[in-house]
Amino acid sequence: MQPRDSDMVRLIGEARTCGVRESETLKGHFDVLAPGVGFFDMPPAVGTFLTPGSFVGYLTVIRKYFHLMMPEGHHGVVTHLHIENRKQRVEYGQPLFTVSSEAEAGLTTEFKMMEAETGTRDEGIPAGMFGVKSPTDGIFYRRANPQSPSYVEEGAIVTQGTTLALVEVMKCFNPILYPGEPEFPPKARVVKITIEDSAEVKHGLVLFIVEPA
């Protein structure tokens, strides 16, 4: 199913990184915090494995939409949602959900096994290039709707926060953003798009191969 224009209104705006703090009650957990005042929507589901730069919801601020992202240096599994209602008003620094970094070990092992079986880890990425991977299972879309141009084409120059594509998970359209530094070049050229539009993808599958621009 292609995203509708009404769905794509959510994708207008820019990326904004959430804050974090150690959980006051759960050892080895941390709370992900709202980076501003607004209306929060589309949190990750309990059990979702998050990495730096993962999409974790939208924040609406005076009719402008922001993609919320996990900050650098933080990863783990969502264990509890503090905001369960859609489009609920939140304050700056309010906890949105709790993540366990200790639960990552088992999942990381499982994902490595899956990647080894499917050949999706770093296979086929030439030396000096980088692979942008799918953060989740879902359906890959290169454009907002059938009438819109693709977000990027091969040869395009991208920087941190550039929208590359979408992955649909249960009718939620999650933007795939170019992560930028420190793991990727600050400015890159799209060398190859490895997946066809509307194809099914798995977590960890390389979607784009880029090189420093």
Summary of the structure (lengths in Angstrom):
residues: 213
radius of gyration: 16.9
end to end distance: 34.0
largest distance: 49.3
contacts: 660
relative contact order: 0.18
helix: 10%
strand: 42%
